[in-house]
């Protein structure tokens, strides 16, 4: 529980950094004022609430259909959670990042991908752990096997290497896809093990 509280605190500091104290670092190209559509705060909140409810409903349907399929195909839980659910669950972010990359907006594409990962690691996972105290069959924790921790570490190092020089080309894209494929095959062929 303490780890979750620490991660949530880091996420709040991250939000403060990006939205308030250092927001100038995160300003992209601006759309001319006449091209911007004005939407009231109430309408935006209503659309957000409706989208959230729709996503929650679709997530329940997805999880309910993935579990029997994974059992039938003999897929282990780690592969399903790390790859299948992640790809389907983040399809909107993936399509937006690809669209931005096709328009040669690599800064935006990378920001979408990294921002989504930060949000899951620092916000979604800790909130789920804390919510498991009241919901679900039992409390969850943030104790991961060494292999998963190593995978996250490698992913962070590779992301830093790719984003560090400020350039993008097709070879980097192929290399990133190769890393993703290797990790996917590794998790696919892992033997199924119980969580404890």
N, C-alpha and C positions, 0 to 999 in steps of 0.2 A: 504494500500500500504506500509505503514511503517513497518508493521509486516512482510510482504513478504521480504522487504529489510533486516530486522534483521535476518530472517531465512536463507536467501541466504548468508549473511555474516558469520553466524555460520557454514553453510555448507562448505564454503571456508576455514574457520579455521579448521574444521574437516578434510578436505582433506590435508591441510598443516600438521596437526598433524600426520595423518596416513601415508602420503607419504614422508615427509621430517623430521620433528623434532623428531618424535618418531617411525620411521619406524621399528626399531628393535623389538618393541613390537608386530608387526603384521606379522613377518616372520614365516611361517610354515615350514614344512619339504620340502626340496629342491629336485627337480628331478635331477638325474645325468645329467651332461652336454651332454653326448653322446645320451641321450634319448630325449633331447629337439629339437624340429623342429625349424629351423630358418625361419622367415618370414620377408620380407622387410616392412618398415614402410608404404610405398605406398600401398602395397597389403593389409596390415592390415586395413588401412584407407578406402580402397575401399570396403573391406568386411564389415566393420562397417557401412559405408554409405548405402550399399545395404541391410544389415540387418535392419537398421533403417527405410528405405523406405518400406520394406516388413512388418515390424511390424506396421507402421503407417497405411498402407493399410488394414491389417488384423484387426486392432483396429476399423477402420471405419466400416468394415463389421460386426464385433462383436456388436458394439453399435447399428448399424442399425437393427440387428436381435434380440437383447435383449429387446429393448424397446417395440415392439409389443407383444413379448412373455410375458413380465412382466405385461403389461396391460391386456392381455388375462387371465393370471393366478391370477390376482389381487394382485401381489406383490408390496409392497411399495418401493419407490425410495431409502430409506436408506438401506434396506436389499439388494437390487440389487447392489447398489454402494459399500457397505461395504463388502459384502460377495461374490456375484456372479461375479461381475467384478473383484474384487480383486483376487479371486481364478484363474479365467481364465487368467487374465492379467499377473499374476506372475507365471504361470505354469512352465516356464523355471527355475526360482529360486527354486520353490518347488521341482521339479524333481532333480535338482542338489543337493539341501540340503538333500533330502531323499537318493540319491545315496551315498553321503558322509557319512551319518549316518549309512547306511548299511555296509560301509567299516570301521566302528568304528572310523570315523574322526569327532567326535562330535564338536571339536573346529571349524572345517571348516563349518559344518552344521549350527551351531549357528551363526557363522560370516556371512554366506550367508543370513540367515533369518533376523538378526538384521541389517545388512548393507542395505538390500533392504528396510526395514522399515524406516531407517534413510534417505535414498535417497528420498523416497516418501515424507516424512514429511518436510525435510529441503531443498529439491531442486525442486521436481516436482510440489508440491502444490504451492509454491511461484511463480515459473515461470508461471504456468497457471493463477494465479491471475494477474500477471503483463501483460501477453499476452492478457488477457481479456480486457485490456484498448483499444487495437487496433483491436482485433478479437472478433467475437461473437456478440450476441444481446445486451449485457450490461456488465458492470464490475462485477467481482466476488469479494468476500471478504473471510476472514478467520474467520468469526464469526460463531462458532459452538454452537448448543444447549448444555445445561448443561449435558445431558445424554451422548452425544458423547464425551465430554471432560472427563467425569468420566470413560467412557470405555477406553479411551486412557491412563488415569492415572493408572487404574487397570492393563492394559496390560503392562505398563512400570514397575510397581511394581512386577508383576508376572515374567516378563522376568528377572529382576534383581535378584529375589529370585532363579530362576532356574539356571541362569548363575553364580551366586555368589559363589557357593561352588565348582565349577569345576568338578562335578560328573554328570553322566547321567545313568539312568536305565529305565526299561520299565514302572515302576509305575509313574515316572515323565512324561513320554510320554502320558500315559493314563490320568493323571491329566490335562495336557495341552489340550488334545483333548476334555476333559469334559468341561473345561472353554470355549473353542472355540464353542462347541455345545450349551452351555448355552447362550452365547452371541448371537449366530446365531438364536436360538429360540426366544430370547428376541426381536431382531430386526425384525424377521419374523412376530411376533404377534403385533408389534407396529401398531397403526392405521395410515393410510396415512394422512399426514398433508402437507399443502402447505409450501413452503420455507419461506414465510414472511406473 
